[in-house]
Amino acid sequence: MIRIDEGLFRKAKDLGLNISKVCENALTRAINALECAFLQNNCDKGGIGTVGSDKWLPAFPASRGRRPH
């Protein structure tokens, strides 16, 4: 269980976002960035918040497979 601002939660739901997947993707990127910084490895150069790969994108059923604008 996680706590999310209610307004943010409602907006995400209204947009059709898969909140679990968005959170999972964000945590994966944050952990990867922190581990890379800590270990100083040659990791993904995209960094947190970069929209350079589809891995960043959450499941977005409202878009039917297309990237949201």
PDB file of N, CA, C and O in Angstrom:
ATOM      1  N   MET A   1       0.833  -1.164   0.000  1.00  0.00           N
ATOM      2  CA  MET A   1       0.000   0.000   0.000  1.00  0.00           C
ATOM      3  C   MET A   1       0.890   1.245   0.000  1.00  0.00           C
ATOM      4  O   MET A   1       1.926   1.284   0.663  1.00  0.00           O
ATOM      5  N   ILE A   2       0.465   2.254  -0.753  1.00  0.00           N
ATOM      6  CA  ILE A   2       1.152   3.541  -0.753  1.00  0.00           C
ATOM      7  C   ILE A   2       0.108   4.644  -0.588  1.00  0.00           C
ATOM      8  O   ILE A   2      -1.078   4.444  -0.852  1.00  0.00           O
ATOM      9  N   ARG A   3       0.569   5.794  -0.153  1.00  0.00           N
ATOM     10  CA  ARG A   3      -0.323   6.951  -0.008  1.00  0.00           C
ATOM     11  C   ARG A   3      -0.080   7.902  -1.166  1.00  0.00           C
ATOM     12  O   ARG A   3       1.061   8.234  -1.487  1.00  0.00           O
ATOM     13  N   ILE A   4      -1.164   8.334  -1.785  1.00  0.00           N
ATOM     14  CA  ILE A   4      -1.098   9.242  -2.922  1.00  0.00           C
ATOM     15  C   ILE A   4      -2.099  10.365  -2.688  1.00  0.00           C
ATOM     16  O   ILE A   4      -3.211  10.123  -2.217  1.00  0.00           O
ATOM     17  N   ASP A   5      -1.709  11.588  -3.014  1.00  0.00           N
ATOM     18  CA  ASP A   5      -2.615  12.720  -2.918  1.00  0.00           C
ATOM     19  C   ASP A   5      -3.912  12.388  -3.655  1.00  0.00           C
ATOM     20  O   ASP A   5      -3.885  11.926  -4.796  1.00  0.00           O
ATOM     21  N   GLU A   6      -5.047  12.627  -2.996  1.00  0.00           N
ATOM     22  CA  GLU A   6      -6.336  12.233  -3.563  1.00  0.00           C
ATOM     23  C   GLU A   6      -6.632  12.918  -4.894  1.00  0.00           C
ATOM     24  O   GLU A   6      -7.156  12.287  -5.813  1.00  0.00           O
ATOM     25  N   GLY A   7      -6.303  14.200  -5.003  1.00  0.00           N
ATOM     26  CA  GLY A   7      -6.530  14.922  -6.259  1.00  0.00           C
ATOM     27  C   GLY A   7      -5.702  14.356  -7.399  1.00  0.00           C
ATOM     28  O   GLY A   7      -6.182  14.224  -8.525  1.00  0.00           O
ATOM     29  N   LEU A   8      -4.468  14.029  -7.100  1.00  0.00           N
ATOM     30  CA  LEU A   8      -3.577  13.439  -8.090  1.00  0.00           C
ATOM     31  C   LEU A   8      -4.085  12.056  -8.513  1.00  0.00           C
ATOM     32  O   LEU A   8      -4.055  11.699  -9.691  1.00  0.00           O
ATOM     33  N   PHE A   9      -4.547  11.294  -7.528  1.00  0.00           N
ATOM     34  CA  PHE A   9      -5.092   9.966  -7.795  1.00  0.00           C
ATOM     35  C   PHE A   9      -6.306  10.055  -8.723  1.00  0.00           C
ATOM     36  O   PHE A   9      -6.399   9.312  -9.700  1.00  0.00           O
ATOM     37  N   ARG A  10      -7.229  10.959  -8.419  1.00  0.00           N
ATOM     38  CA  ARG A  10      -8.443  11.104  -9.242  1.00  0.00           C
ATOM     39  C   ARG A  10      -8.106  11.547 -10.663  1.00  0.00           C
ATOM     40  O   ARG A  10      -8.688  11.054 -11.629  1.00  0.00           O
ATOM     41  N   LYS A  11      -7.167  12.476 -10.783  1.00  0.00           N
ATOM     42  CA  LYS A  11      -6.783  12.946 -12.109  1.00  0.00           C
ATOM     43  C   LYS A  11      -6.176  11.819 -12.937  1.00  0.00           C
ATOM     44  O   LYS A  11      -6.494  11.669 -14.116  1.00  0.00           O
ATOM     45  N   ALA A  12      -5.305  11.031 -12.320  1.00  0.00           N
ATOM     46  CA  ALA A  12      -4.688   9.897 -13.016  1.00  0.00           C
ATOM     47  C   ALA A  12      -5.750   8.896 -13.457  1.00  0.00           C
ATOM     48  O   ALA A  12      -5.708   8.397 -14.582  1.00  0.00           O
ATOM     49  N   LYS A  13      -6.697   8.605 -12.576  1.00  0.00           N
ATOM     50  CA  LYS A  13      -7.773   7.672 -12.911  1.00  0.00           C
ATOM     51  C   LYS A  13      -8.623   8.217 -14.051  1.00  0.00           C
ATOM     52  O   LYS A  13      -8.979   7.481 -14.972  1.00  0.00           O
ATOM     53  N   ASP A  14      -8.952   9.518 -13.988  1.00  0.00           N
ATOM     54  CA  ASP A  14      -9.756  10.137 -15.046  1.00  0.00           C
ATOM     55  C   ASP A  14      -9.064  10.051 -16.399  1.00  0.00           C
ATOM     56  O   ASP A  14      -9.723   9.946 -17.433  1.00  0.00           O
ATOM     57  N   LEU A  15      -7.729  10.097 -16.392  1.00  0.00           N
ATOM     58  CA  LEU A  15      -6.954  10.002 -17.631  1.00  0.00           C
ATOM     59  C   LEU A  15      -6.765   8.562 -18.092  1.00  0.00           C
ATOM     60  O   LEU A  15      -6.232   8.317 -19.175  1.00  0.00           O
ATOM     61  N   GLY A  16      -7.203   7.612 -17.271  1.00  0.00           N
ATOM     62  CA  GLY A  16      -7.088   6.207 -17.647  1.00  0.00           C
ATOM     63  C   GLY A  16      -5.726   5.597 -17.378  1.00  0.00           C
ATOM     64  O   GLY A  16      -5.399   4.544 -17.925  1.00  0.00           O
ATOM     65  N   LEU A  17      -4.923   6.252 -16.536  1.00  0.00           N
ATOM     66  CA  LEU A  17      -3.594   5.718 -16.233  1.00  0.00           C
ATOM     67  C   LEU A  17      -3.688   4.484 -15.335  1.00  0.00           C
ATOM     68  O   LEU A  17      -4.544   4.403 -14.454  1.00  0.00           O
ATOM     69  N   ASN A  18      -2.811   3.547 -15.573  1.00  0.00           N
ATOM     70  CA  ASN A  18      -2.664   2.389 -14.702  1.00  0.00           C
ATOM     71  C   ASN A  18      -1.712   2.826 -13.589  1.00  0.00           C
ATOM     72  O   ASN A  18      -0.493   2.805 -13.757  1.00  0.00           O
ATOM     73  N   ILE A  19      -2.281   3.221 -12.458  1.00  0.00           N
ATOM     74  CA  ILE A  19      -1.510   3.824 -11.378  1.00  0.00           C
ATOM     75  C   ILE A  19      -0.450   2.869 -10.844  1.00  0.00           C
ATOM     76  O   ILE A  19       0.666   3.296 -10.545  1.00  0.00           O
ATOM     77  N   SER A  20      -0.771   1.609 -10.720  1.00  0.00           N
ATOM     78  CA  SER A  20       0.209   0.630 -10.236  1.00  0.00           C
ATOM     79  C   SER A  20       1.419   0.578 -11.163  1.00  0.00           C
ATOM     80  O   SER A  20       2.559   0.548 -10.701  1.00  0.00           O
ATOM     81  N   LYS A  21       1.170   0.567 -12.471  1.00  0.00           N
ATOM     82  CA  LYS A  21       2.261   0.482 -13.435  1.00  0.00           C
ATOM     83  C   LYS A  21       3.087   1.768 -13.452  1.00  0.00           C
ATOM     84  O   LYS A  21       4.311   1.719 -13.569  1.00  0.00           O
ATOM     85  N   VAL A  22       2.419   2.918 -13.336  1.00  0.00           N
ATOM     86  CA  VAL A  22       3.136   4.191 -13.289  1.00  0.00           C
ATOM     87  C   VAL A  22       4.072   4.210 -12.086  1.00  0.00           C
ATOM     88  O   VAL A  22       5.236   4.592 -12.203  1.00  0.00           O
ATOM     89  N   CYS A  23       3.558   3.796 -10.928  1.00  0.00           N
ATOM     90  CA  CYS A  23       4.380   3.770  -9.708  1.00  0.00           C
ATOM     91  C   CYS A  23       5.533   2.783  -9.856  1.00  0.00           C
ATOM     92  O   CYS A  23       6.665   3.085  -9.480  1.00  0.00           O
ATOM     93  N   GLU A  24       5.246   1.612 -10.399  1.00  0.00           N
ATOM     94  CA  GLU A  24       6.286   0.603 -10.587  1.00  0.00           C
ATOM     95  C   GLU A  24       7.381   1.113 -11.514  1.00  0.00           C
ATOM     96  O   GLU A  24       8.567   0.937 -11.234  1.00  0.00           O
ATOM     97  N   ASN A  25       6.987   1.743 -12.617  1.00  0.00           N
ATOM     98  CA  ASN A  25       7.973   2.275 -13.568  1.00  0.00           C
ATOM     99  C   ASN A  25       8.812   3.375 -12.934  1.00  0.00           C
ATOM    100  O   ASN A  25      10.027   3.422 -13.126  1.00  0.00           O
ATOM    101  N   ALA A  26       8.167   4.261 -12.178  1.00  0.00           N
ATOM    102  CA  ALA A  26       8.897   5.356 -11.527  1.00  0.00           C
ATOM    103  C   ALA A  26       9.879   4.815 -10.491  1.00  0.00           C
ATOM    104  O   ALA A  26      11.013   5.288 -10.407  1.00  0.00           O
ATOM    105  N   LEU A  27       9.461   3.842  -9.711  1.00  0.00           N
ATOM    106  CA  LEU A  27      10.355   3.245  -8.716  1.00  0.00           C
ATOM    107  C   LEU A  27      11.529   2.530  -9.380  1.00  0.00           C
ATOM    108  O   LEU A  27      12.663   2.629  -8.911  1.00  0.00           O
ATOM    109  N   THR A  28      11.263   1.821 -10.454  1.00  0.00           N
ATOM    110  CA  THR A  28      12.327   1.121 -11.179  1.00  0.00           C
ATOM    111  C   THR A  28      13.373   2.110 -11.668  1.00  0.00           C
ATOM    112  O   THR A  28      14.571   1.872 -11.512  1.00  0.00           O
ATOM    113  N   ARG A  29      12.933   3.224 -12.263  1.00  0.00           N
ATOM    114  CA  ARG A  29      13.866   4.229 -12.778  1.00  0.00           C
ATOM    115  C   ARG A  29      14.622   4.905 -11.649  1.00  0.00           C
ATOM    116  O   ARG A  29      15.826   5.135 -11.766  1.00  0.00           O
ATOM    117  N   ALA A  30      13.937   5.229 -10.554  1.00  0.00           N
ATOM    118  CA  ALA A  30      14.591   5.893  -9.425  1.00  0.00           C
ATOM    119  C   ALA A  30      15.642   4.986  -8.796  1.00  0.00           C
ATOM    120  O   ALA A  30      16.748   5.431  -8.490  1.00  0.00           O
ATOM    121  N   ILE A  31      15.300   3.719  -8.606  1.00  0.00           N
ATOM    122  CA  ILE A  31      16.242   2.760  -8.019  1.00  0.00           C
ATOM    123  C   ILE A  31      17.442   2.586  -8.943  1.00  0.00           C
ATOM    124  O   ILE A  31      18.585   2.583  -8.487  1.00  0.00           O
ATOM    125  N   ASN A  32      17.185   2.443 -10.238  1.00  0.00           N
ATOM    126  CA  ASN A  32      18.277   2.283 -11.205  1.00  0.00           C
ATOM    127  C   ASN A  32      19.208   3.494 -11.180  1.00  0.00           C
ATOM    128  O   ASN A  32      20.430   3.343 -11.178  1.00  0.00           O
ATOM    129  N   ALA A  33      18.627   4.696 -11.160  1.00  0.00           N
ATOM    130  CA  ALA A  33      19.440   5.912 -11.140  1.00  0.00           C
ATOM    131  C   ALA A  33      20.278   5.999  -9.873  1.00  0.00           C
ATOM    132  O   ALA A  33      21.453   6.361  -9.931  1.00  0.00           O
ATOM    133  N   LEU A  34      19.685   5.670  -8.730  1.00  0.00           N
ATOM    134  CA  LEU A  34      20.420   5.721  -7.471  1.00  0.00           C
ATOM    135  C   LEU A  34      21.524   4.672  -7.421  1.00  0.00           C
ATOM    136  O   LEU A  34      22.633   4.952  -6.965  1.00  0.00           O
ATOM    137  N   GLU A  35      21.219   3.464  -7.891  1.00  0.00           N
ATOM    138  CA  GLU A  35      22.240   2.409  -7.907  1.00  0.00           C
ATOM    139  C   GLU A  35      23.385   2.784  -8.846  1.00  0.00           C
ATOM    140  O   GLU A  35      24.553   2.563  -8.523  1.00  0.00           O
ATOM    141  N   CYS A  36      23.057   3.343  -9.991  1.00  0.00           N
ATOM    142  CA  CYS A  36      24.092   3.748 -10.945  1.00  0.00           C
ATOM    143  C   CYS A  36      24.956   4.857 -10.363  1.00  0.00           C
ATOM    144  O   CYS A  36      26.178   4.838 -10.513  1.00  0.00           O
ATOM    145  N   ALA A  37      24.330   5.819  -9.704  1.00  0.00           N
ATOM    146  CA  ALA A  37      25.092   6.912  -9.092  1.00  0.00           C
ATOM    147  C   ALA A  37      25.982   6.380  -7.980  1.00  0.00           C
ATOM    148  O   ALA A  37      27.134   6.792  -7.845  1.00  0.00           O
ATOM    149  N   PHE A  38      25.453   5.478  -7.198  1.00  0.00           N
ATOM    150  CA  PHE A  38      26.215   4.917  -6.083  1.00  0.00           C
ATOM    151  C   PHE A  38      27.388   4.082  -6.578  1.00  0.00           C
ATOM    152  O   PHE A  38      28.498   4.180  -6.055  1.00  0.00           O
ATOM    153  N   LEU A  39      27.134   3.268  -7.581  1.00  0.00           N
ATOM    154  CA  LEU A  39      28.176   2.380  -8.105  1.00  0.00           C
ATOM    155  C   LEU A  39      29.013   3.038  -9.193  1.00  0.00           C
ATOM    156  O   LEU A  39      30.046   2.495  -9.586  1.00  0.00           O
ATOM    157  N   GLN A  40      28.589   4.189  -9.684  1.00  0.00           N
ATOM    158  CA  GLN A  40      29.258   4.916 -10.759  1.00  0.00           C
ATOM    159  C   GLN A  40      29.485   4.027 -11.972  1.00  0.00           C
ATOM    160  O   GLN A  40      30.568   4.010 -12.558  1.00  0.00           O
ATOM    161  N   ASN A  41      28.441   3.288 -12.337  1.00  0.00           N
ATOM    162  CA  ASN A  41      28.499   2.404 -13.502  1.00  0.00           C
ATOM    163  C   ASN A  41      28.093   3.148 -14.760  1.00  0.00           C
ATOM    164  O   ASN A  41      27.579   4.265 -14.700  1.00  0.00           O
ATOM    165  N   ASN A  42      28.326   2.522 -15.886  1.00  0.00           N
ATOM    166  CA  ASN A  42      27.842   3.046 -17.156  1.00  0.00           C
ATOM    167  C   ASN A  42      26.408   2.574 -17.331  1.00  0.00           C
ATOM    168  O   ASN A  42      26.153   1.541 -17.950  1.00  0.00           O
ATOM    169  N   CYS A  43      25.496   3.322 -16.793  1.00  0.00           N
ATOM    170  CA  CYS A  43      24.088   2.963 -16.838  1.00  0.00           C
ATOM    171  C   CYS A  43      23.375   3.812 -17.871  1.00  0.00           C
ATOM    172  O   CYS A  43      23.975   4.668 -18.522  1.00  0.00           O
ATOM    173  N   ASP A  44      22.090   3.559 -18.006  1.00  0.00           N
ATOM    174  CA  ASP A  44      21.237   4.303 -18.919  1.00  0.00           C
ATOM    175  C   ASP A  44      21.487   5.797 -18.751  1.00  0.00           C
ATOM    176  O   ASP A  44      21.362   6.328 -17.648  1.00  0.00           O
ATOM    177  N   LYS A  45      21.833   6.467 -19.826  1.00  0.00           N
ATOM    178  CA  LYS A  45      22.142   7.891 -19.765  1.00  0.00           C
ATOM    179  C   LYS A  45      20.887   8.758 -19.709  1.00  0.00           C
ATOM    180  O   LYS A  45      20.981   9.974 -19.541  1.00  0.00           O
ATOM    181  N   GLY A  46      19.702   8.137 -19.851  1.00  0.00           N
ATOM    182  CA  GLY A  46      18.463   8.898 -19.877  1.00  0.00           C
ATOM    183  C   GLY A  46      18.146   9.607 -18.586  1.00  0.00           C
ATOM    184  O   GLY A  46      17.685  10.749 -18.613  1.00  0.00           O
ATOM    185  N   GLY A  47      18.377   8.969 -17.457  1.00  0.00           N
ATOM    186  CA  GLY A  47      18.106   9.593 -16.169  1.00  0.00           C
ATOM    187  C   GLY A  47      16.641   9.566 -15.810  1.00  0.00           C
ATOM    188  O   GLY A  47      15.797   9.165 -16.611  1.00  0.00           O
ATOM    189  N   ILE A  48      16.351   9.993 -14.612  1.00  0.00           N
ATOM    190  CA  ILE A  48      14.982  10.000 -14.122  1.00  0.00           C
ATOM    191  C   ILE A  48      14.178  11.056 -14.860  1.00  0.00           C
ATOM    192  O   ILE A  48      14.629  12.189 -15.025  1.00  0.00           O
ATOM    193  N   GLY A  49      12.999  10.682 -15.299  1.00  0.00           N
ATOM    194  CA  GLY A  49      12.097  11.634 -15.928  1.00  0.00           C
ATOM    195  C   GLY A  49      12.282  11.784 -17.422  1.00  0.00           C
ATOM    196  O   GLY A  49      11.538  12.531 -18.057  1.00  0.00           O
ATOM    197  N   THR A  50      13.240  11.105 -17.996  1.00  0.00           N
ATOM    198  CA  THR A  50      13.459  11.200 -19.432  1.00  0.00           C
ATOM    199  C   THR A  50      12.410  10.378 -20.157  1.00  0.00           C
ATOM    200  O   THR A  50      12.089   9.262 -19.751  1.00  0.00           O
ATOM    201  N   VAL A  51      11.884  10.938 -21.227  1.00  0.00           N
ATOM    202  CA  VAL A  51      10.853  10.246 -21.991  1.00  0.00           C
ATOM    203  C   VAL A  51      11.481   9.657 -23.246  1.00  0.00           C
ATOM    204  O   VAL A  51      10.844   9.617 -24.298  1.00  0.00           O
ATOM    205  N   GLY A  52      12.702   9.208 -23.145  1.00  0.00           N
ATOM    206  CA  GLY A  52      13.412   8.719 -24.311  1.00  0.00           C
ATOM    207  C   GLY A  52      13.116   7.287 -24.695  1.00  0.00           C
ATOM    208  O   GLY A  52      13.493   6.855 -25.784  1.00  0.00           O
ATOM    209  N   SER A  53      12.447   6.535 -23.826  1.00  0.00           N
ATOM    210  CA  SER A  53      12.161   5.152 -24.160  1.00  0.00           C
ATOM    211  C   SER A  53      10.761   4.802 -23.714  1.00  0.00           C
ATOM    212  O   SER A  53      10.207   5.434 -22.814  1.00  0.00           O
ATOM    213  N   ASP A  54      10.191   3.790 -24.347  1.00  0.00           N
ATOM    214  CA  ASP A  54       8.854   3.338 -23.991  1.00  0.00           C
ATOM    215  C   ASP A  54       8.816   2.731 -22.602  1.00  0.00           C
ATOM    216  O   ASP A  54       7.738   2.606 -22.021  1.00  0.00           O
ATOM    217  N   LYS A  55       9.971   2.347 -22.049  1.00  0.00           N
ATOM    218  CA  LYS A  55      10.019   1.791 -20.705  1.00  0.00           C
ATOM    219  C   LYS A  55       9.499   2.797 -19.686  1.00  0.00           C
ATOM    220  O   LYS A  55       8.943   2.412 -18.657  1.00  0.00           O
ATOM    221  N   TRP A  56       9.678   4.087 -19.971  1.00  0.00           N
ATOM    222  CA  TRP A  56       9.220   5.137 -19.067  1.00  0.00           C
ATOM    223  C   TRP A  56       7.710   5.250 -19.065  1.00  0.00           C
ATOM    224  O   TRP A  56       7.100   5.574 -18.046  1.00  0.00           O
ATOM    225  N   LEU A  57       7.100   4.973 -20.237  1.00  0.00           N
ATOM    226  CA  LEU A  57       5.672   5.192 -20.380  1.00  0.00           C
ATOM    227  C   LEU A  57       4.861   4.186 -19.574  1.00  0.00           C
ATOM    228  O   LEU A  57       5.160   2.992 -19.587  1.00  0.00           O
ATOM    229  N   PRO A  58       3.848   4.658 -18.883  1.00  0.00           N
ATOM    230  CA  PRO A  58       2.963   3.763 -18.150  1.00  0.00           C
ATOM    231  C   PRO A  58       1.981   3.100 -19.107  1.00  0.00           C
ATOM    232  O   PRO A  58       1.828   3.530 -20.250  1.00  0.00           O
ATOM    233  N   ALA A  59       1.328   2.066 -18.636  1.00  0.00           N
ATOM    234  CA  ALA A  59       0.229   1.491 -19.399  1.00  0.00           C
ATOM    235  C   ALA A  59      -0.833   2.574 -19.492  1.00  0.00           C
ATOM    236  O   ALA A  59      -1.242   3.115 -18.465  1.00  0.00           O
ATOM    237  N   PHE A  60      -1.286   2.903 -20.680  1.00  0.00           N
ATOM    238  CA  PHE A  60      -2.209   4.005 -20.870  1.00  0.00           C
ATOM    239  C   PHE A  60      -3.354   3.523 -21.751  1.00  0.00           C
ATOM    240  O   PHE A  60      -3.359   3.790 -22.952  1.00  0.00           O
ATOM    241  N   PRO A  61      -4.330   2.815 -21.171  1.00  0.00           N
ATOM    242  CA  PRO A  61      -5.386   2.208 -21.975  1.00  0.00           C
ATOM    243  C   PRO A  61      -6.196   3.214 -22.771  1.00  0.00           C
ATOM    244  O   PRO A  61      -6.715   2.873 -23.834  1.00  0.00           O
ATOM    245  N   ALA A  62      -6.319   4.444 -22.291  1.00  0.00           N
ATOM    246  CA  ALA A  62      -7.112   5.441 -22.996  1.00  0.00           C
ATOM    247  C   ALA A  62      -6.519   5.773 -24.362  1.00  0.00           C
ATOM    248  O   ALA A  62      -7.238   6.214 -25.259  1.00  0.00           O
ATOM    249  N   SER A  63      -5.213   5.566 -24.526  1.00  0.00           N
ATOM    250  CA  SER A  63      -4.562   5.912 -25.788  1.00  0.00           C
ATOM    251  C   SER A  63      -4.590   4.758 -26.782  1.00  0.00           C
ATOM    252  O   SER A  63      -4.221   4.936 -27.943  1.00  0.00           O
ATOM    253  N   ARG A  64      -5.016   3.592 -26.347  1.00  0.00           N
ATOM    254  CA  ARG A  64      -5.075   2.398 -27.204  1.00  0.00           C
ATOM    255  C   ARG A  64      -3.762   2.135 -27.918  1.00  0.00           C
ATOM    256  O   ARG A  64      -3.729   1.926 -29.131  1.00  0.00           O
ATOM    257  N   GLY A  65      -2.668   2.148 -27.143  1.00  0.00           N
ATOM    258  CA  GLY A  65      -1.369   1.797 -27.693  1.00  0.00           C
ATOM    259  C   GLY A  65      -0.567   2.959 -28.230  1.00  0.00           C
ATOM    260  O   GLY A  65       0.606   2.797 -28.568  1.00  0.00           O
ATOM    261  N   ARG A  66      -1.182   4.137 -28.317  1.00  0.00           N
ATOM    262  CA  ARG A  66      -0.442   5.294 -28.803  1.00  0.00           C
ATOM    263  C   ARG A  66       0.096   6.083 -27.635  1.00  0.00           C
ATOM    264  O   ARG A  66      -0.466   6.035 -26.541  1.00  0.00           O
ATOM    265  N   ARG A  67       1.177   6.808 -27.849  1.00  0.00           N
ATOM    266  CA  ARG A  67       1.750   7.652 -26.807  1.00  0.00           C
ATOM    267  C   ARG A  67       0.808   8.816 -26.531  1.00  0.00           C
ATOM    268  O   ARG A  67       0.243   9.397 -27.457  1.00  0.00           O
ATOM    269  N   PRO A  68       0.638   9.156 -25.245  1.00  0.00           N
ATOM    270  CA  PRO A  68      -0.179  10.338 -24.952  1.00  0.00           C
ATOM    271  C   PRO A  68       0.527  11.611 -25.375  1.00  0.00           C
ATOM    272  O   PRO A  68       1.755  11.686 -25.311  1.00  0.00           O
ATOM    273  N   HIS A  69      -0.235  12.625 -25.812  1.00  0.00           N
ATOM    274  CA  HIS A  69       0.362  13.895 -26.250  1.00  0.00           C
ATOM    275  C   HIS A  69       0.504  14.828 -25.092  1.00  0.00           C
ATOM    276  O   HIS A  69       0.986  15.948 -25.257  1.00  0.00           O
TER     277      HIS A  69
END
